[in-house]
Amino acid sequence: MNKNKVIIIISWTSVLLWLVLIFYLSFQPAHQSNGLSKKVTKVIVETVDKVVELEGKNKG
């Protein structure tokens, strides 16, 4: 199998997995979705805080 076919297969597989994930998450009840959203937001905020803190230390 040539390289282009492998890339196309991986790309379409990624798209299909993303669609399944979106469908799964949209099918959750509101309270469950809200809890998951809060957890994801917390992880993102903590990660951004770490990155900003590291950039501040490198500049000083």
OpenMM code with the backbone's topology and positions (N, CA, C; nanometers):
from openmm import Vec3, app, unit

residues = "MET ASN LYS ASN LYS VAL ILE ILE ILE ILE SER TRP THR SER VAL LEU LEU TRP LEU VAL LEU ILE PHE TYR LEU SER PHE GLN PRO ALA HIS GLN SER ASN GLY LEU SER LYS LYS VAL THR LYS VAL ILE VAL GLU THR VAL ASP LYS VAL VAL GLU LEU GLU GLY LYS ASN LYS GLY".split()
positions = [
    Vec3(0.0853, -0.1175, 0.0000),
    Vec3(0.0000, 0.0000, 0.0000),
    Vec3(0.0901, 0.1240, 0.0000),
    Vec3(0.0572, 0.2180, -0.0868),
    Vec3(0.1444, 0.3354, -0.0926),
    Vec3(0.1104, 0.4358, 0.0171),
    Vec3(0.1989, 0.5323, 0.0330),
    Vec3(0.1907, 0.6282, 0.1441),
    Vec3(0.0631, 0.7126, 0.1390),
    Vec3(0.0200, 0.7524, 0.0195),
    Vec3(-0.1002, 0.8353, 0.0067),
    Vec3(-0.2252, 0.7617, 0.0537),
    Vec3(-0.2354, 0.6337, 0.0231),
    Vec3(-0.3516, 0.5564, 0.0662),
    Vec3(-0.3549, 0.5421, 0.2179),
    Vec3(-0.2395, 0.5240, 0.2781),
    Vec3(-0.2314, 0.5130, 0.4238),
    Vec3(-0.2753, 0.6439, 0.4884),
    Vec3(-0.2309, 0.7547, 0.4357),
    Vec3(-0.2687, 0.8855, 0.4888),
    Vec3(-0.4192, 0.9072, 0.4760),
    Vec3(-0.4767, 0.8692, 0.3624),
    Vec3(-0.6208, 0.8846, 0.3417),
    Vec3(-0.6989, 0.7976, 0.4395),
    Vec3(-0.6559, 0.6746, 0.4600),
    Vec3(-0.7241, 0.5845, 0.5533),
    Vec3(-0.7163, 0.6376, 0.6958),
    Vec3(-0.6003, 0.6837, 0.7364),
    Vec3(-0.5839, 0.7394, 0.8718),
    Vec3(-0.6692, 0.8655, 0.8876),
    Vec3(-0.6722, 0.9502, 0.7866),
    Vec3(-0.7512, 1.0737, 0.7933),
    Vec3(-0.8996, 1.0430, 0.8083),
    Vec3(-0.9521, 0.9534, 0.7262),
    Vec3(-1.0948, 0.9211, 0.7337),
    Vec3(-1.1302, 0.8471, 0.8622),
    Vec3(-1.0394, 0.7653, 0.9098),
    Vec3(-1.0632, 0.6976, 1.0376),
    Vec3(-1.0711, 0.7998, 1.1499),
    Vec3(-0.9841, 0.8990, 1.1465),
    Vec3(-0.9868, 1.0055, 1.2474),
    Vec3(-1.1185, 1.0830, 1.2417),
    Vec3(-1.1645, 1.1137, 1.1224),
    Vec3(-1.2904, 1.1864, 1.1062),
    Vec3(-1.4069, 1.1054, 1.1626),
    Vec3(-1.4115, 0.9769, 1.1304),
    Vec3(-1.5200, 0.8919, 1.1797),
    Vec3(-1.5172, 0.8778, 1.3315),
    Vec3(-1.3994, 0.8642, 1.3891),
    Vec3(-1.3886, 0.8562, 1.5350),
    Vec3(-1.4347, 0.9867, 1.5999),
    Vec3(-1.4008, 1.0997, 1.5389),
    Vec3(-1.4438, 1.2292, 1.5914),
    Vec3(-1.5972, 1.2405, 1.5862),
    Vec3(-1.6567, 1.1944, 1.4773),
    Vec3(-1.8033, 1.1964, 1.4654),
    Vec3(-1.8691, 1.1100, 1.5722),
    Vec3(-1.8126, 0.9936, 1.5972),
    Vec3(-1.8660, 0.9056, 1.7014),
    Vec3(-1.8553, 0.9721, 1.8376),
    Vec3(-1.7433, 1.0367, 1.8647),
    Vec3(-1.7251, 1.1061, 1.9920),
    Vec3(-1.8266, 1.2186, 2.0090),
    Vec3(-1.8475, 1.2969, 1.9053),
    Vec3(-1.9452, 1.4053, 1.9112),
    Vec3(-2.0846, 1.3498, 1.9375),
    Vec3(-2.1215, 1.2446, 1.8675),
    Vec3(-2.2529, 1.1845, 1.8870),
    Vec3(-2.2678, 1.1327, 2.0296),
    Vec3(-2.1661, 1.0649, 2.0798),
    Vec3(-2.1705, 1.0108, 2.2155),
    Vec3(-2.1871, 1.1221, 2.3190),
    Vec3(-2.1092, 1.2278, 2.3059),
    Vec3(-2.1159, 1.3367, 2.4020),
    Vec3(-2.2479, 1.4134, 2.3927),
    Vec3(-2.3043, 1.4251, 2.2741),
    Vec3(-2.4303, 1.4979, 2.2593),
    Vec3(-2.5497, 1.4160, 2.3076),
    Vec3(-2.5316, 1.2879, 2.3255),
    Vec3(-2.6391, 1.1984, 2.3673),
    Vec3(-2.6500, 1.1890, 2.5202),
    Vec3(-2.5561, 1.2501, 2.5920),
    Vec3(-2.5556, 1.2435, 2.7381),
    Vec3(-2.6641, 1.3323, 2.7974),
    Vec3(-2.7160, 1.2924, 2.9152),
    Vec3(-2.8091, 1.3804, 2.9860),
    Vec3(-2.7397, 1.5103, 3.0279),
    Vec3(-2.8186, 1.6150, 3.0510),
    Vec3(-2.7635, 1.7484, 3.0794),
    Vec3(-2.6714, 1.7489, 3.2012),
    Vec3(-2.7101, 1.6850, 3.3106),
    Vec3(-2.6269, 1.6892, 3.4314),
    Vec3(-2.4938, 1.6177, 3.4112),
    Vec3(-2.4953, 1.5117, 3.3341),
    Vec3(-2.3712, 1.4385, 3.3070),
    Vec3(-2.2813, 1.5210, 3.2141),
    Vec3(-2.3401, 1.5825, 3.1139),
    Vec3(-2.2644, 1.6661, 3.0210),
    Vec3(-2.2051, 1.7871, 3.0927),
    Vec3(-2.2827, 1.8464, 3.1822),
    Vec3(-2.2360, 1.9623, 3.2582),
    Vec3(-2.1142, 1.9255, 3.3433),
    Vec3(-2.1204, 1.8106, 3.4098),
    Vec3(-2.0080, 1.7667, 3.4926),
    Vec3(-1.8824, 1.7444, 3.4099),
    Vec3(-1.8988, 1.6817, 3.2937),
    Vec3(-1.7844, 1.6567, 3.2061),
    Vec3(-1.7263, 1.7887, 3.1551),
    Vec3(-1.8134, 1.8814, 3.1182),
    Vec3(-1.7670, 2.0110, 3.0691),
    Vec3(-1.6872, 2.0848, 3.1758),
    Vec3(-1.7331, 2.0797, 3.2992),
    Vec3(-1.6607, 2.1462, 3.4083),
    Vec3(-1.5236, 2.0835, 3.4294),
    Vec3(-1.5146, 1.9517, 3.4215),
    Vec3(-1.3855, 1.8835, 3.4383),
    Vec3(-1.2892, 1.9217, 3.3263),
    Vec3(-1.3387, 1.9221, 3.2028),
    Vec3(-1.2538, 1.9560, 3.0886),
    Vec3(-1.2069, 2.1009, 3.0990),
    Vec3(-1.2983, 2.1913, 3.1360),
    Vec3(-1.2619, 2.3318, 3.1526),
    Vec3(-1.1558, 2.3491, 3.2600),
    Vec3(-1.1684, 2.2759, 3.3695),
    Vec3(-1.0710, 2.2851, 3.4779),
    Vec3(-0.9324, 2.2413, 3.4297),
    Vec3(-0.9269, 2.1329, 3.3549),
    Vec3(-0.7984, 2.0840, 3.3027),
    Vec3(-0.7369, 2.1873, 3.2088),
    Vec3(-0.8178, 2.2466, 3.1229),
    Vec3(-0.7668, 2.3463, 3.0281),
    Vec3(-0.7135, 2.4685, 3.1023),
    Vec3(-0.7888, 2.5177, 3.2000),
    Vec3(-0.7459, 2.6355, 3.2753),
    Vec3(-0.6161, 2.6070, 3.3504),
    Vec3(-0.6055, 2.4902, 3.4135),
    Vec3(-0.4835, 2.4557, 3.4862),
    Vec3(-0.3644, 2.4463, 3.3921),
    Vec3(-0.3847, 2.3905, 3.2739),
    Vec3(-0.2768, 2.3773, 3.1767),
    Vec3(-0.2319, 2.5145, 3.1273),
    Vec3(-0.3270, 2.6020, 3.0974),
    Vec3(-0.2929, 2.7371, 3.0521),
    Vec3(-0.2178, 2.8118, 3.1616),
    Vec3(-0.2616, 2.7980, 3.2860),
    Vec3(-0.1923, 2.8634, 3.3972),
    Vec3(-0.0467, 2.8170, 3.4061),
    Vec3(-0.0228, 2.6887, 3.3878),
    Vec3(0.1143, 2.6366, 3.3931),
    Vec3(0.1989, 2.6935, 3.2797),
    Vec3(0.1421, 2.7007, 3.1599),
    Vec3(0.2163, 2.7513, 3.0442),
    Vec3(0.2479, 2.8992, 3.0625),
    Vec3(0.1497, 2.9776, 3.1063),
    Vec3(0.1714, 3.1209, 3.1268),
    Vec3(0.2765, 3.1424, 3.2353),
    Vec3(0.2707, 3.0628, 3.3411),
    Vec3(0.3681, 3.0742, 3.4505),
    Vec3(0.5078, 3.0418, 3.3981),
    Vec3(0.5224, 2.9389, 3.3175),
    Vec3(0.6530, 2.9026, 3.2637),
    Vec3(0.7066, 3.0113, 3.1707),
    Vec3(0.6201, 3.0707, 3.0891),
    Vec3(0.6653, 3.1772, 3.0000),
    Vec3(0.7100, 3.2993, 3.0787),
    Vec3(0.6430, 3.3293, 3.1894),
    Vec3(0.6808, 3.4415, 3.2730),
    Vec3(0.8167, 3.4210, 3.3363),
    Vec3(0.8477, 3.2972, 3.3753),
    Vec3(0.9786, 3.2671, 3.4351),
    Vec3(1.0892, 3.2767, 3.3324),
    Vec3(1.0612, 3.2390, 3.2085),
    Vec3(1.1637, 3.2432, 3.1044),
    Vec3(1.1967, 3.3851, 3.0615),
    Vec3(1.1018, 3.4767, 3.0723),
    Vec3(1.1254, 3.6152, 3.0293),
    Vec3(1.2053, 3.6945, 3.1317),
    Vec3(1.1903, 3.6592, 3.2603),
    Vec3(1.2523, 3.7372, 3.3668),
    Vec3(1.3928, 3.7076, 3.3844),
] * unit.nanometer
topology = app.Topology()
chain = topology.addChain("A")
for resn in residues:
    res = topology.addResidue(resn, chain)
    for name in ("N", "CA", "C"):
        topology.addAtom(name, app.Element.getBySymbol(name[0]), res)
